[in-house]
Amino acid sequence: PRDTTAWFAAGGDLWLMRWRDLGTPEASAQAWLLGQRPLTELSRLLRCGVLLTAVGTASDGANVAIGVRDPVVSPVFTGRRAMYRDVTGDATFWSDWRYFGGTLLEVMRHREGRLDGTSLFLTLRTGWSDLRGEFLEGENNLNVAVVIALAVVAFLFLVIEIFALFFGVRISEGIIAAVRVLGRGTRAVAAGDLLTRIDLPNEDEFGDLGASFNEMTRAVRQGRDDALARERLTRELQTAREIQERLLPHAEPRLPGFEITGASIPSREIGGDYFDFIVQADDRMGIAIGDVSGKGMPAALLMANLQASLHGQVIHPSSVAEVVARVNDLLVASTDPHMFATFFYGVLDTGAGVFTTANAGHNPPLVLRTDGSTATLGEGGLLLGMLARQAYVQQETRLEPGDVVVLYTDGITEAAGPSAVPDDPDNPDAMFGEAALLEVVRRHAHLPAVGIKEAILAAVAEHTAGAEQSDDITLVVIRRQD
């Protein structure tokens, strides 16, 4: 049993039936009879005739034929027709029907203990007399005005054509005038007027010369348009960055006993990194961080899609692993196969001091205990957007007073110095690395979460020493207060 709505043919009538809350004590059913009044109202709204007939379909797998009499519905449904106005007169050209639209209406019938499915054919029809009444008999003054306006425009076009013919004959006598036009255009270009255009209808050398002249001016205008387009693109990217910044949290959440802060620095005008704080209750906070493949506008769009998918799923009561699995299915259905994202999501229970997390291929967050021991949050599953219907596992981590959790993207650990040599681990300007990140957190674990965040960003900036940022940098710091 499931909630459903369907059309049923019964007793020569057509019913629309709806069931709700099946399988529960509140189960209910409603039914509406499709009689003559609603069909007549539909005809009035559409300003055309409506015909509902017991006509089915037949198919050979490649073609569909409409017009097969259905033995299931025909004996119990004789058809319905409605017209919003009276139709009289002989069967002439003006009163003959013209069918101009139709659709198949799926119908069910209870028969011998089971439900049979078939189709009715709903068609719309009108006649020349109806169209004439709409446009010419004053029922709609706007239509009459349109017809008159079209007639006036047609007359004006006729007059214009006559004058065009007259002046065309005159132009044939002005070949010398074309030479003068070319001369004036050349002198205008020599004087610096690059907007000059020569219009010559000639199909000889004069016409070719005029076309070359106009091509030159078009090239100049195209350069100007390209410059305007680049300026417009710059403004659009700036607007996109402002929109993206508004999607990220602007204030640090306030939770009893915990400090939480985050930051994201894109490497271009817009980036593909993402972090978020989602309040779920007074003592529960959802914390997410992600890194979308690629850079620029495609990555930013996928990042926005990821945020919307997450916000749409956390409103349903679910475990952390179930939320990540549904977000993955949404991304698989709405993105190209070559687009993916690493993602980490967790729910912090401030009352119990428990952080329940699931990691979808993201850099494992770092946990630094007050006794100096460390742990990582790597349990989860495959990164998002690759394969649908993936199962994810979640893990619970208890945070004691003074413990610090650092969520980060690879823009921090893979930040390279100005003289870094690719694939050379002995080079001191190579990647910043997880060991350096852990060392910074150890030295500043006594500071508030904001201080730890600023210390990490400062250490990364010092390591790169002014080198161009190659990837987006995103960071979230959680610290349980002493």
Protein Blocks (a to p, Z undefined) as FASTA:
>chain_A
ZZddddddeehiacddddehehiakbccddddddfklmmmmmmmnopacdddddddddeh
jaccehiacfklmmmogbjcddfbdceddddfklpccdfbdcdddddddeehiacddddd
ddddddfklmmmmmmnopamklmmmmmmmmmmmmmmmmmmmmmmmmmmmmmmmmmmmmmm
mmmmmmmmmnopakbccddfbfbfklmmmmmmmmmmmmmmmmmmmmmmmmmmmmmmmmmm
mmmmmmpcfbdcddehiacddddddfblbdcbdcddddfbfkbccddddddehehjllmm
mmmmmmmmmmmmmmpccdfklmmmmmmmmmmmmmcfkbccddddddddfknopacdddeh
iacdddddfkopacddfbfcddehiaghiacddddddddehiacddddfklmmpccfkbc
ehiaklmklcfbjmlmmmmmmmmmmpcfklmmmmmmmmmmmmnnopacfbdcdddddddd
ZZ
